[in-house]
Amino acid sequence: MAQAEETRHFSVHARHVDAHHARTLEERSFEAAAVAYVEDLHELGDEHEISVIVREVDSGHERCFRIDLDSGETSSCG
């Protein structure tokens, strides 16, 4: 039986807003936290893409992801 990955705590916010608007999520990876954050957004207007900052709460490590809202494709910010 394969051992399941443990969930970790992440703080996630859209790149264009202040970090104090972040949401705390429990997910298995940085990527999963980014996607979960975007899935919960209700109003994105006419945007076809969003960039989000994901910070692992325990370690403080941050990563930025660009998510295409039409295809769901996720890539690292440049």
Summary of the structure (lengths in Angstrom):
residues: 78
radius of gyration: 12.7
end to end distance: 38.6
largest distance: 45.0
contacts: 185
relative contact order: 0.24
helix: 18%
strand: 38%
